[in-house]
Amino acid sequence: MSEFKRHTIESAPEESRAILQGAKQSMGAVPNLLATLAESPQTLKAYNQLHEQFANSSFNAEELTVVWQTINVEHECRYCVPAHTLIANSMKVDAKVTDALRTGQPLPTEKLQALHEFTLSMVRARGNVSTVDLEAFYAAGYGQQQVLEVILGLSQKVISNYVNHVAKTPLDEMFQPFAWSK
């Protein structure tokens, strides 16, 4: 019973089926993360809702990618780094941004670098960021709204990164070209 079940649309609890069906329609397949989350409809719904809210935040595609991938890399999530590389490509994010995040190199702009550093501070300090961290983030052009939105993105990534760690979620074929390890 230690192996986590990956549900199909048919095997999933009734409350999870619509989300899995939507994923299949939009991506052509049900990603293994969602198939795993389907065991708990509440967790699947929460993850989906957090993803939707964060994707509709004030951040643009590059900034969303910076927050997601900073957290994924810091958490060493071998599932989410490749998945978000594909997502970044589909959102037309400059490959320089994605490559820098995957390899730990500086980002191409000071503003994106400030977002990366603030997100890292948020993760590492578990929310207990310093006044210096906040001031540097604000000096880069961000505000309190974006502080709260980084926390929103972190909430989403805690669910997916932790589930992938505990469930040892196998990488889907569509993400294989972007396989990653620290």
Backbone hydrogen bonds, N-H to C=O, Kabsch-Sander energy under -0.5 kcal/mol:
donor,donor_aa,acceptor,acceptor_aa,energy
7,H,5,K,-0.6
7,H,35,A,-2.6
12,A,8,T,-1.5
16,S,13,P,-2.2
17,R,13,P,-1.0
17,R,14,E,-0.8
18,A,14,E,-0.5
20,L,16,S,-2.0
21,Q,17,R,-2.8
22,G,18,A,-2.4
23,A,19,I,-2.2
24,K,20,L,-2.4
25,Q,21,Q,-2.3
26,S,22,G,-2.3
27,M,23,A,-2.8
28,G,24,K,-1.8
29,A,23,A,-0.6
35,A,31,P,-2.3
36,T,32,N,-1.9
37,L,33,L,-2.8
38,A,34,L,-1.8
39,E,36,T,-1.5
40,S,37,L,-2.0
44,L,37,L,-0.6
44,L,40,S,-2.6
45,K,41,P,-2.8
46,A,42,Q,-2.4
47,Y,43,T,-2.8
48,N,44,L,-2.6
49,Q,45,K,-2.8
50,L,46,A,-2.8
51,H,47,Y,-2.6
52,E,48,N,-2.6
53,Q,49,Q,-2.7
54,F,50,L,-2.7
55,A,51,H,-2.7
56,N,52,E,-1.3
57,S,54,F,-1.8
64,L,60,N,-2.9
65,T,61,A,-2.1
66,V,62,E,-2.3
67,V,63,E,-2.4
68,W,64,L,-2.9
69,Q,65,T,-3.0
70,T,66,V,-2.2
71,I,67,V,-2.0
72,N,68,W,-2.7
73,V,69,Q,-2.8
74,E,70,T,-2.2
75,H,71,I,-2.6
76,E,73,V,-1.1
77,C,72,N,-2.6
78,R,76,E,-1.0
81,V,77,C,-2.0
83,A,79,Y,-1.9
84,H,80,C,-3.1
85,T,81,V,-1.3
86,L,82,P,-2.0
87,I,83,A,-2.2
88,A,84,H,-2.3
89,N,85,T,-2.3
90,S,86,L,-2.3
91,M,87,I,-1.5
92,K,89,N,-1.4
93,V,88,A,-2.6
97,V,94,D,-1.2
98,T,94,D,-1.5
99,D,95,A,-3.1
100,A,96,K,-1.9
101,L,97,V,-2.1
102,R,98,T,-2.3
103,T,99,D,-1.8
104,G,100,A,-1.2
105,Q,100,A,-1.8
113,Q,109,T,-2.1
114,A,110,E,-2.3
115,L,111,K,-2.0
116,H,112,L,-2.5
117,E,113,Q,-2.8
118,F,114,A,-2.4
119,T,115,L,-2.6
120,L,116,H,-2.6
121,S,117,E,-2.3
122,M,118,F,-2.5
123,V,119,T,-2.4
124,R,120,L,-3.0
125,A,121,S,-2.6
126,R,123,V,-0.9
127,G,122,M,-2.0
128,N,125,A,-2.0
129,V,127,G,-1.5
134,L,130,S,-2.1
135,E,131,T,-2.9
136,A,132,V,-2.3
137,F,133,D,-2.0
138,Y,134,L,-2.8
139,A,135,E,-2.5
140,A,136,A,-1.1
141,G,138,Y,-1.7
142,Y,137,F,-1.6
147,V,143,G,-1.6
148,L,144,Q,-2.2
149,E,145,Q,-1.9
150,V,146,Q,-2.2
151,I,147,V,-1.7
152,L,148,L,-1.8
153,G,149,E,-2.6
154,L,150,V,-2.6
155,S,151,I,-2.2
156,Q,152,L,-1.9
157,K,153,G,-2.4
158,V,154,L,-2.4
159,I,155,S,-1.4
160,S,156,Q,-1.9
161,N,157,K,-3.0
162,Y,158,V,-2.0
163,V,159,I,-2.3
164,N,160,S,-2.6
165,H,161,N,-1.9
166,V,162,Y,-2.7
167,A,163,V,-2.9
168,K,164,N,-0.9
169,T,164,N,-1.0
175,F,172,D,-1.3
176,Q,172,D,-0.9
176,Q,173,E,-0.8
178,F,175,F,-2.2
179,A,176,Q,-1.9
